[in-house]
C-alpha cells in the first residue's frame, strides 16, 4: 500500500469516527462549525454566535435544533451551546494526550454552511502562537497548522489520525496557515466551566496600546531615555484607567509585581487581578504608581 493509499484510508477513518460529532452553527456562510463534546453540549467559537439562541444542524443535514448558549468566553473565543444532540456522539477527548509538536499530522473536520462534511489534512507548523481575539484580547498558546479550511469552518476541530481531539480551529493567519486552540487540560477546564454556565468576566483597563516599536521610536524622538513598557495611545472615557489617572502618552511599565514588556504580560496580570491593581506608569521621566479599581 502506498503512502497516498494510507492517507486516504486514514481520512476515511477520521470522517467515520468524527463526522457524526460535527455540527453547523447558525445559518448561511457567515457562521461556523462546532463539535459535540458530551450529550446535550456543543463547543464552538464565541464569534460564531449572534445571541443566546442558535440553530444547530447535525452532520446528516436532516436534523436541526435550537440551542441555548450556556456559557461564553468572548475574550477567549469559546462558547458552549446546550442542545438536543440526539444520537450524535461526543468527540473523543483526552486532554492528557494532547501534545502537538512540529510536524504532527492533523485532520481538520468541519461542516461549513451545512453543505456537507469536510476533512482536510495538514501538519503542525508552529506551536505557542498568539493572535488577537474578536474583542482585541491576545490569545496565546495556539497551534498553527496547514490543514485547509473553508469559510464557515471555525469552531470545528482538528484531530489526530485516531479521531481524538487536538484543538478547536479559531483563526486564519495568511495563505495556508490556521490557528487552533489546543484541547489540553486548561481548555477542558474552561469548557467545563462554560458548560456549567460560568462565563468568565475579565477586568479591562480601558486603554488602547501602541506597538512596542512605536513606543520606543516616540520616546527617542522627544529625547526620553529608552524604557520597556506599553505606550497608551488612547483611554476610554470613564473607564478604569481614566478614573485612575492614566492618560494618553503614558508608558505602562509594571502591573502588580510584573514588568510589562508585551501586551501578553498585561493580559496575564488582568487574568488574576482582583478588585484593584497597582499600575506603574512613566510619564516623561516621572514614575508614578496609580491604583486602578475594577469595582
ZAMARGU-4260 file (C-alpha; in steps of 0.2 Angstrom, whole numbers, plus 5000, padded with zeros to 4 digits):
<rodrens>
0) 5000/5000/5000 | 5007/5017/4995 | 5008/5032/5006 | 4993/5040/4997 | 4983/5025/5000
5) 4987/5025/5019 | 4982/5044/5019 | 4966/5040/5010 | 4962/5026/5022 | 4965/5037/5037
10) 4954/5051/5030 | 4940/5039/5028 | 4943/5033/5046 | 4943/5051/5053 | 4927/5055/5043
15) 4918/5040/5050 | 4924/5042/5068 | 4922/5061/5070 | 4910/5066/5056 | 4894/5062/5066
20) 4900/5074/5080 | 4902/5089/5069 | 4888/5102/5068 | 4884/5118/5058 | 4882/5133/5069
25) 4869/5146/5063 | 4863/5149/5045 | 4872/5154/5029 | 4890/5156/5025 | 4893/5169/5039
30) 4893/5157/5053 | 4903/5142/5058 | 4905/5124/5064 | 4905/5116/5081 | 4908/5099/5089
35) 4898/5088/5101 | 4908/5086/5117 | 4895/5077/5128 | 4877/5073/5127 | 4867/5089/5125
40) 4883/5100/5124 | 4891/5108/5108 | 4908/5118/5108 | 4911/5132/5096 | 4919/5149/5094
45) 4911/5163/5103 | 4912/5174/5086 | 4900/5161/5078 | 4886/5167/5089 | 4874/5182/5087
50) 4864/5180/5103 | 4859/5167/5116 | 4850/5156/5104 | 4857/5147/5089 | 4852/5135/5076
55) 4862/5119/5077 | 4862/5107/5061 | 4869/5090/5063 | 4880/5081/5051 | 4867/5072/5041
60) 4859/5089/5037 | 4842/5082/5040 | 4840/5087/5058 | 4841/5105/5066 | 4838/5110/5083
65) 4838/5127/5093 | 4852/5128/5105 | 4854/5140/5120 | 4871/5147/5125 | 4876/5141/5142
70) 4892/5150/5144 | 4903/5161/5133 | 4921/5167/5134 | 4921/5181/5122 | 4939/5186/5125
75) 4945/5168/5123 | 4933/5165/5108 | 4925/5150/5116 | 4906/5145/5119 | 4896/5130/5124
80) 4879/5128/5117 | 4866/5117/5126 | 4855/5107/5113 | 4847/5091/5110 | 4861/5081/5102
85) 4851/5066/5099 | 4861/5051/5093 | 4876/5062/5088 | 4891/5055/5098 | 4904/5066/5108
90) 4921/5068/5100 | 4935/5058/5108 | 4944/5070/5120 | 4959/5065/5131 | 4967/5081/5137
95) 4982/5072/5144 | 4986/5065/5127 | 4986/5082/5118 | 5005/5086/5115 | 5006/5094/5097
100) 5024/5096/5091 | 5031/5102/5074 | 5026/5091/5060 | 5012/5082/5069 | 4999/5076/5057
105) 4982/5084/5059 | 4965/5082/5051 | 4953/5097/5051 | 4934/5092/5051 | 4920/5105/5048
110) 4903/5107/5041 | 4904/5124/5033 | 4887/5132/5030 | 4879/5115/5032 | 4885/5110/5015
115) 4892/5093/5020 | 4907/5086/5030 | 4924/5092/5025 | 4940/5083/5031 | 4957/5090/5026
120) 4975/5085/5030 | 4989/5096/5036 | 5004/5097/5048 | 5008/5107/5064 | 5019/5121/5058
125) 5021/5130/5074 | 5016/5129/5092 | 5013/5143/5106 | 5007/5155/5094 | 4997/5171/5099
130) 4984/5181/5090 | 4971/5195/5093 | 4954/5188/5098 | 4937/5195/5092 | 4937/5208/5106
135) 4956/5213/5105 | 4962/5201/5118 | 4978/5192/5114 | 4975/5173/5114 | 4991/5163/5116
140) 4997/5145/5116 | 4988/5141/5099 | 4993/5128/5087 | 4997/5133/5069 | 4994/5120/5056
145) 4992/5118/5037 | 4975/5109/5035 | 4965/5119/5023 | 4949/5127/5030 | 4934/5134/5020
150) 4925/5149/5027 | 4912/5143/5040 | 4924/5130/5047 | 4929/5140/5063 | 4923/5131/5079
155) 4927/5114/5071 | 4940/5103/5077 | 4957/5097/5072 | 4960/5078/5077 | 4974/5066/5076
160) 4974/5050/5065 | 4963/5041/5078 | 4950/5054/5078 | 4955/5061/5095 | 4953/5080/5098
165) 4968/5090/5097 | 4961/5108/5095 | 4947/5120/5090 | 4950/5129/5074 | 4948/5148/5078
170) 4959/5159/5066 | 4967/5161/5049 | 4984/5168/5048 | 4988/5171/5030 | 4988/5159/5015
175) 4988/5141/5020 | 4990/5143/5039 | 4977/5142/5053 | 4977/5143/5071 | 4968/5131/5084
180) 4966/5132/5102 | 4974/5117/5110 | 4962/5104/5118 | 4973/5102/5133 | 4968/5101/5151
185) 4967/5120/5153 | 4955/5121/5139 | 4945/5106/5146 | 4943/5116/5162 | 4937/5132/5154
190) 4925/5122/5143 | 4918/5113/5158 | 4915/5129/5167 | 4906/5136/5152 | 4895/5121/5151
195) 4890/5124/5169 | 4885/5142/5165 | 4901/5150/5172 | 4905/5164/5159 | 4921/5172/5164
200) 4922/5191/5167 | 4939/5198/5165 | 4944/5216/5171 | 4948/5228/5157 | 4959/5243/5159
205) 4950/5253/5145 | 4966/5258/5136 | 4972/5256/5118 | 4990/5252/5116 | 5003/5257/5103
210) 5015/5243/5096 | 5032/5242/5106 | 5042/5249/5092 | 5031/5264/5091 | 5033/5267/5109
215) 5052/5266/5108 | 5053/5277/5092 | 5042/5291/5100 | 5052/5291/5116 | 5068/5293/5106
220) 5060/5307/5096 | 5057/5318/5111 | 5074/5314/5119 | 5067/5302/5133 | 5078/5288/5138
225) 5073/5270/5132 | 5062/5261/5143 | 5052/5244/5141 | 5034/5246/5143 | 5017/5248/5134
230) 5013/5265/5127 | 4995/5271/5129 | 4988/5279/5113 | 4970/5280/5119 | 4960/5280/5135
235) 4941/5275/5136 | 4931/5289/5144 | 4925/5284/5161 | 4935/5268/5161 | 4945/5261/5175
240) 4962/5268/5168 | 4954/5285/5165 | 4947/5285/5183 | 4964/5281/5190 | 4973/5295/5181
245) 4981/5285/5167 | 4982/5296/5151 | 4987/5296/5133 | 5006/5295/5131 | 5009/5287/5147
250) 5020/5272/5147 | 5014/5257/5157 | 5030/5248/5164 | 5023/5237/5178 | 5006/5230/5184
255) 5007/5222/5201 | 5024/5214/5203 | 5025/5210/5184 | 5035/5220/5172 | 5026/5225/5156
260) 5036/5221/5140 | 5022/5215/5129 | 5003/5216/5129 | 5003/5197/5134 | 5011/5202/5151
265) 4997/5214/5154 | 4983/5202/5149 | 4991/5189/5160 | 4990/5200/5175 | 4972/5205/5172
270) 4968/5187/5171 | 4971/5186/5190 | 4968/5204/5195 | 4956/5206/5210 | 4945/5222/5213
275) 4960/5233/5211 | 4978/5234/5203 | 4993/5245/5206 | 5000/5250/5189 | 5017/5259/5187
280) 5017/5272/5174 | 5031/5283/5167 | 5025/5300/5162 | 5040/5309/5153 | 5054/5305/5166
285) 5042/5304/5181 | 5037/5287/5188 | 5020/5285/5196 | 5011/5272/5205 | 4992/5273/5201
290) 4979/5261/5208 | 4966/5255/5196 | 4949/5250/5203 | 4938/5237/5194 | 4923/5239/5205
</rodrens>
